[in-house]
Amino acid sequence: MTRSLKKGPYVDERLLKKIAGKKPLETGVIKTWSRACVISPEMVGFVFGVHNGKTHIEVLVSEDMVGHRLGEFSQTRKFIRHGGKMQKELEAKKKEAEIEAAKSAKAATADTKKK
């Protein structure tokens, strides 16, 4: 659900105080735990360290991000991969093909050096 129009967007006051009167290039990473904070135009150019539950992920705010929330750019889940036995076999075949291609390229360069 979206926030009521009469209330306006939620922007954390502490974040606005941290960036007030500062230049984006001079300030470092501004750490925040406020993932629900809506990005306002004043935040453009600053680098925020948005907490994902474990670490702070650096987010450089651009003009396209205005209106979105900070938490959208700091993923909380880490994707490993899909797969299982079949996936491991496919990856092994791919690795073998890469090794063969490297060996053939190495042999081709060695032949040109001998001539």
C-alpha positions as CSV (number, residue, x, y, z in Angstrom):
1,M,0.0,0.0,0.0
2,T,1.1,3.5,-0.7
3,R,1.3,6.2,1.9
4,S,-1.5,8.7,2.1
5,L,-1.1,11.8,0.0
6,K,-2.1,14.1,2.8
7,K,0.8,12.7,4.9
8,G,3.3,13.0,2.2
9,P,6.4,10.8,1.6
10,Y,8.3,9.5,4.6
11,V,11.8,11.1,4.7
12,D,13.9,10.5,7.8
13,E,14.7,13.8,9.5
14,R,18.0,12.5,10.8
15,L,19.2,11.8,7.2
16,L,18.2,15.3,6.1
17,K,20.2,16.8,9.1
18,K,23.2,14.7,8.1
19,I,23.2,16.1,4.5
20,A,22.1,19.7,5.3
21,G,24.7,22.2,4.1
22,K,27.1,19.6,2.9
23,K,28.4,18.9,-0.6
24,P,28.0,15.4,-2.1
25,L,31.6,15.0,-3.1
26,E,33.2,16.1,0.2
27,T,31.1,13.9,2.5
28,G,31.9,10.2,2.8
29,V,29.5,7.4,3.2
30,I,26.5,8.3,5.3
31,K,25.4,5.2,7.3
32,T,21.7,4.6,7.8
33,W,19.4,1.9,9.0
34,S,16.3,3.7,7.6
35,R,15.5,1.5,4.6
36,A,11.9,2.9,4.4
37,C,13.1,6.5,3.8
38,V,12.0,7.9,0.4
39,I,14.8,9.4,-1.6
40,S,14.3,13.1,-2.1
41,P,15.9,15.5,-4.6
42,E,18.2,16.9,-1.9
43,M,19.9,13.4,-1.6
44,V,21.1,13.2,-5.2
45,G,24.8,12.8,-5.4
46,F,25.3,11.5,-1.9
47,V,26.6,8.0,-1.0
48,F,24.5,6.2,1.6
49,G,25.5,3.1,3.5
50,V,22.1,1.3,3.6
51,H,22.0,-1.5,6.2
52,N,20.7,-4.8,4.8
53,G,20.5,-6.7,8.1
54,K,24.2,-7.7,8.1
55,T,26.3,-5.0,6.5
56,H,26.0,-1.5,5.0
57,I,25.8,-1.5,1.2
58,E,27.0,1.6,-0.5
59,V,24.3,3.3,-2.7
60,L,25.2,6.3,-4.8
61,V,21.9,8.2,-5.3
62,S,21.1,9.4,-8.8
63,E,18.2,11.4,-10.2
64,D,16.5,8.3,-11.4
65,M,16.2,7.0,-7.8
66,V,14.1,10.0,-6.6
67,G,10.8,8.7,-5.3
68,H,12.0,5.2,-4.5
69,R,13.0,4.0,-1.1
70,L,16.6,3.4,0.1
71,G,15.9,-0.3,0.9
72,E,15.1,-1.0,-2.7
73,F,18.8,-0.6,-3.6
74,S,20.2,-2.7,-0.7
75,Q,19.3,-6.4,-1.2
76,T,18.7,-8.4,2.0
77,R,18.9,-11.8,0.4
78,K,22.0,-13.3,-1.3
79,F,21.3,-15.3,-4.5
80,I,23.7,-18.3,-4.7
81,R,22.4,-20.2,-7.7
82,H,19.9,-22.7,-8.9
83,G,21.0,-26.1,-9.7
84,G,21.9,-29.4,-8.2
85,K,23.5,-32.5,-9.8
86,M,22.6,-31.5,-13.4
87,Q,23.9,-27.9,-12.9
88,K,27.2,-29.2,-11.5
89,E,27.7,-31.5,-14.6
90,L,26.9,-28.6,-17.0
91,E,29.4,-26.3,-15.2
92,A,32.1,-29.1,-15.2
93,K,31.6,-29.5,-19.0
94,K,31.9,-25.7,-19.5
95,K,35.1,-25.6,-17.5
96,E,36.6,-28.4,-19.5
97,A,35.8,-26.6,-22.7
98,E,37.4,-23.4,-21.5
99,I,40.6,-25.3,-20.5
100,E,40.7,-27.0,-23.9
101,A,40.3,-23.7,-25.7
102,A,43.1,-22.2,-23.6
103,K,45.4,-25.1,-24.4
104,S,44.7,-24.8,-28.1
105,A,45.3,-21.1,-28.1
106,K,48.5,-21.6,-26.2
107,A,49.7,-24.3,-28.7
108,A,48.8,-21.9,-31.6
109,T,50.9,-19.1,-30.2
110,A,53.8,-21.6,-29.5
111,D,53.7,-22.7,-33.2
112,T,53.9,-19.1,-34.5
113,K,56.8,-18.3,-32.2
114,K,58.8,-21.3,-33.5
115,K,58.5,-20.1,-37.1
